[in-house]
C-alpha cells in the first residue's frame, strides 16, 4: 500500500504568546518587559486521510484547527511530530509539493483588491507555470462550475463577499491541486451562497478525486460534505470517525418530540427526561439513548400523547455539549490543582 | 530562471495596470519628482553662491552626486518602497501565507512583485542631471571610467537592495517597520553631498555601516577620475558580503515566521 496522501503523526505546535494586561499601564509594562507563556496550540495529534476523502475539522475557536492546517500546508514548522502530505514534508516547501496543494482561507484574500480577479489568475498561471491551453480549459471549467463569467472582469473591491469567495476559490484551484485545505471557506456568506460553495467543493472533489480538509463554523457545511470528521479541542484530538457515530458516541441522548392533547406541567414531564422545550402542547425531551424505547412507551401509556417522534439531537448541539463538558472537566481539574496547591 | 523573467514582466504589468486605476496619482507623482529635483538643485546652487567648493568638490561635481542621489531615490521609490509597504501589510493581516504556499521563491516575490512606475521619472531626471553636469564640465569619461561607473552602479544597486531586504526581513519580527524606512531615508539624505563633506566617525559610518557613500559619491567619482581603485574593490566586497548576510537573514526569518491570527 502506498502512503496516504495526508498523514500527521504526533503532530505538535507550541507557541510562546506574549501576555498583555489591559489598559495603557499594561501596554507600557508589556513594552518593556513582555511576559510569555506557552500555549499548546496543537498537542500530539495523529491521523491519516485517504485519497479522495473530504474530512471536516471541528472545534471551537482557538482549538488548533487552523494551526494544524498551517502545519500541513507548510506554513508552520511543527514543534514536534511529523506531517506528511503527498509524500512530502510540508515545511520544506518544495515546489513539487506546493504545485499540488492549495490553501483557501475564508478570512483572508489573495486576490488583488484594485484589479479584476482575472489579473490575479494570470499571475497565478505564471507562478504555477500552467500551459496556456490547460489554463484556458481549467478556467472554463471553473467559470462554469462557479458561474464566474460576469465576475472575472469586475474590480475585486466591487464584488460582493460571496462573489469574491467564488473568485478566491477559482484562483486557488487553477493549478488543479490534489490536496485542498479549506479554512472556513463559507464564513460570512449567506445560506444560498454557502450551499453553492458546498456544492462546488463536492463537485470538485468528484471530478478531480481531490483530497479535502475543511474547517467550518457551519455544521451544515460539514454534514453536507464530510462523511468523516476530526474533532479537535484545546489542541487535542477528541474524535476521529464517521459523523453519525459521532452523534451516537458523544450524544448519549435522543430527542423525543411530543405533541400532547392537553398541556402537562413541567414537573410531570421531567420524570421522563430532560425538558429542552415546552411550549404548551409541544414538548421536546432528551432521554438516554439506551432507554429510549422504554421511555417512549411510558410516555404513550401515561400521557395524552397525540404524536411522538424520536430523533438524534442536532449535531450542533452535540458538539457544543461535548465542548462544554470538556471545558467543565478542565475547570474542575484546575480547581482541584489549585486546592492541592493551598 | 526564464520563469522569473517572465514573472517579473507579469508583476510589473500588473502593477502598471493597478496604477492606471488611479489616474490622478500619475500627475501628482510626475509633478513631485520634477519639483524635488529642482528643489535639490536650488539648494546646491544657493550653497555655491557663498562658497566655491563643498568638501573639495566643485558645483558641477556635486551636481553629479545629486544626480545619483535622485536616481537611486527613484529606484528605491519605484522598486523597493511599494514592496516593503505591501509586505508589511501582508504580514500584518496574514496574507503573506498565500505567498509562502506558492511554488515561487518567496524572497523574489516579496522583493519585486510591485512597482511604482511613475517614480522612474526620478531615475530619468537624475540621469539627465548627471549628463548635464558632465557636459558643463566638458568631461568625457573614458571607457574604463564608464566600466568602473557601471560596476559601482551595480554595487550600489545591490547595497540598496540589501538594505531594503534587511528592513523587509525585520517585518517578520516587528511587523510595523515603517519607521525603519523613515530612519533609512534620514540617513539617505546625507547622500545629496559627497562623502568628503562629513568627517571622522560619521564618514566611516556612512561608508561602511550604512554605505551611502557607495550609492552616490563613489559612482560619481568614477565618472570624474576621482575614484581610488581601492574603493571599487571594497565596494564589490561589501556588496558580496551584505548580499550573503541579508539572504541568510531572510531565510532564517521565514523559518521562524509564525503567521498572524493563527
Interface residues (C-beta under 8 A of the other chain):
Chain A: X15 X41 X66 X67 X70 X73 X74 X75 X76 X77 X93 X95 X96 X98 X99 X101 X102 X103 X105 X107 X108 X109 X110 X112 X114 X115 X119 X122 X123 X124 X126 X127 X128 X129 X155
Chain B: X3 X6 X7 X10 X11 X14 X17 X18 X21 X22 X93 X94 X95 X97 X98 X100 X101 X102 X103 X104 X255 X258 X259 X261 X262
